């Protein structure tokens, strides 16, 4: 009960903060001490991320006080348990949440821009079904847990590759073909996944479903070894694409007359977004909601310019998954983080949309 | 002189001829209008002149250099197509800034003083200064079209290509756009536009190209080409050109 009230309180504070920032961000002429409001909002978000990150290190089955945490950071901690809990359990898990969230937020924003479709998400291009089917097959074959992240990564990359190959025709990639081939490939792989799930026993079904909902339970340093480098590299690369993504907001002819090569952009964004999503899937399974909705919240905060949308999406995504994981850990039995982000995030998003519609902005 | 010239330009898709042996030349300060029925190849001709597609035969040159060898094409040619649209909630200023992107270094997103000056000049030129921070979604059709014109102006190219820029606009907004284009032509740009309103053509353009089924029927100064016989032949309709207070009008 206590944790539930905390959750509601955090949710309320968070919603008030975002609301305030939307109000501020709407007035683009507003400046404080020469700094644009967008920049100040971004710093505010980063600050909240730091707070949630610290909370995430402290909250759990064995609570750790801020003093213990400070002792650990300054290297003067005397309790071996504290060191063990922070270093080997909480820190890798929180970093995993941070990487997953920022990767999904940024790849969602890039794909929505590239596909010119507000309903696009990292899982639209068959990535979720590709990794899903591989993982369900591995679970049903009772394979070693070691292979599951690798299987998820491979499944995601191969299915995205198939979707792009289908859409590539006469040296160009049509957006309609890309989206529709994504839907078609997802349907086929979804059916295969369902067949394997139906043939599995209860324990394996439960394991598979937990993974399919997205979970960070038990993540350790080993899960980040091969994924953090591509995620960080792709996040850095994505900011280089901000300019091209802005041009891609225009119709084909106008954007090409401004020097944009659409096919090259679609391939590069495809590669970058697929790698980001595949790595996040490899860490945490299929965390829904973040890739689809976070870019919209970012746009509500900072407008449509990708120079701002990408960093805002990254930080908001990280914040959502870290906070979601924090909430997921507060209950007696641990919820998968994907369920928490969708459960708490969607009503908030609906509230934001309705508020904007009432103000006549949407 | 930096002329835009087409010599024997043809374009076909899968041996299906869309344009056949088009040749003409226009210079700085000229405003060329292309007129013809739907499907006569006007938009394809514009896309060829924008370098978005390459001709199957013939050559398009700007200032004596063939298009395929033309450096910085994205700084010289602007196009405002029928479908000019933006898929996001950008402000007027954000949209106009896109016109300066060809001038940015490949990795940079920061605009120089000169870029900002050109953006402000373009927004001022089209009279949207009071609306520069407004979202495009909240603008009227005419204001929106003026914002896109400012984008082309910010690009600061020598050639401006427009495909039916006054489509769906009321007569006040149409006049605003046409007067802006006239000012741009007077400042030395080459303007090439497709219009369906023959009276706009007679009032504003300096040159006229009449097209039918992918062929150029006639090309020349508007005063010479804007005649009853040529127009009737182009559109397959009885069109009469009359003069009213020094202005030629087409009746049909």
Contacts between the chains, C-beta under 8 A, distances in Angstrom:
chain1	res1	chain2	res2	distance
A	28	B	91	6.6
A	28	B	133	4.9
A	29	B	133	6.1
A	113	B	88	7.8
A	116	B	87	4.5
A	240	B	107	6.2
A	242	B	109	6.1
A	243	B	101	6.1
A	243	B	104	6.7
A	243	B	109	5.4
A	246	B	94	7.9
A	246	B	98	6.1
A	246	B	101	7.4
A	247	B	98	6.1
A	247	B	101	5.9
A	249	B	86	5.1
A	249	B	87	5.1
A	249	B	88	4.8
A	249	B	90	6.9
A	250	B	84	7.4
A	250	B	85	7.2
A	250	B	86	5.6
A	250	B	87	8.0
A	250	B	98	6.7
A	251	B	81	6.3
A	251	B	83	4.8
A	251	B	84	5.8
A	251	B	85	4.9
A	251	B	86	7.9
A	253	B	47	6.8
A	253	B	50	7.1
A	253	B	52	5.8
A	253	B	79	5.7
A	253	B	81	4.3
A	253	B	83	7.2
A	253	B	84	7.9
A	254	B	79	6.3
A	254	B	80	7.2
A	254	B	81	6.2
A	254	B	84	5.5
A	254	B	148	8.0
A	254	B	151	7.8
A	256	B	52	5.6
A	257	B	50	5.5
A	257	B	51	7.7
A	257	B	52	6.8
A	257	B	74	6.6
A	257	B	77	6.2
A	257	B	78	6.2
A	257	B	79	4.5
A	258	B	74	5.6
A	258	B	98	6.5
A	258	B	99	7.2
A	258	B	101	5.7
A	258	B	102	5.8
A	258	B	155	6.9
A	259	B	73	7.7
A	259	B	74	3.3
A	259	B	101	7.1
A	259	B	102	4.8
A	299	B	88	7.4
A	299	B	89	6.8
A	303	B	89	6.5
A	303	B	90	7.0
A	303	B	91	6.7
A	303	B	94	7.0
A	303	B	135	8.0
A	304	B	88	3.3
A	304	B	89	4.7
A	304	B	90	4.7
A	304	B	94	7.0
A	305	B	90	6.7
A	305	B	94	5.2
A	307	B	109	5.3
A	361	B	135	7.6
A	361	B	137	8.0
